[in-house]
Amino acid sequence: MRPRYEPTGAAIFTAKMGFITRRIFYEFYSSGDQRNTQKHWLNLERRGLFKHYFSPTKQDTLVLSEYKNEISSPEVAAIVSPPHVGVHNHDETLGRIVLRCQRQELIRSWTSEAELKKIVATEFKLEGSRQTAKYPDALVQLNVPGPPVNVAFELELSRKKLKRYEDVAFAYQFIKPVKAVFFICINDEIIRAIQTAFRRARFPSHEKPVGFALASEWLFDPTNTRLEMPTRRTTFGCLVSEISEKRSQSEEAKNAIV
């Protein structure tokens, strides 16, 4: 008889990203002191839902076992396969960023690129005459009242060719459900390169804002991370608060009229 599993936070994250590292588990799913956390980490595999990642260089990484289909949660759009070892560091960093945003109640929900690909979410597919089809690294919904506000997160840990960024700018113009794009970069050089590419592509940032931030700050404290927007500098926390306040005021005005 197949075992049944409650979809814990660690299992949900692993289903969405394809893997979980000891670092992420200790940082976001720990319970009690370090000794108990270590015990819980070791028990993940012993319970049968998790198994070791196939790469010998990633010994502190677990993936879901053959019982993964026992996981059912509205938070999971699709149960995805483990990523290639070459993108492991990128995906782990992205996972930590999104989980920290969620912990600070800045986002309502999120969907990984792997999930978007698996469910073939065509409304979020980045493609065009010059762009090979791809999806946002992560699609998040801001934690604001009212209709969903979808924002794309793009994590850049290495610089790519200017043409590649121009293609991304071109493609994002046609993704209407995405209301803003945030580039989270490892250094200022990459930020400047992407800004140049978006200007050359004549991206309509007045219609769809493009924000830039440093990954080191976002990993530490997303709420107070400096976010460079098209017309001003703010923080992610202030931006979410401003949208929430405007929507609340609009709702109050509507109720007053009624």
Protein Blocks (a to p, Z undefined) as FASTA:
>chain_A
ZZdddddfklmmmmmnopacfklmmmmmgghjfklmmmmmmmmmmnopaccdfblklmmb
ccddfklmmpccfklmbdcddddfklmmmmmmmmmmmmmmmmnopafbdcdfklmmmnop
aklcccdfkbccdddfbdcddddehjdddddddddfbdcdfklmmmmmmmmmmmmklmbd
cdddfbfklmmmmmmmmmmnopafklmccddddfklmmmommlpccddfkbccdfklmmm
mmmmmmmmmmmmmmmmZZ
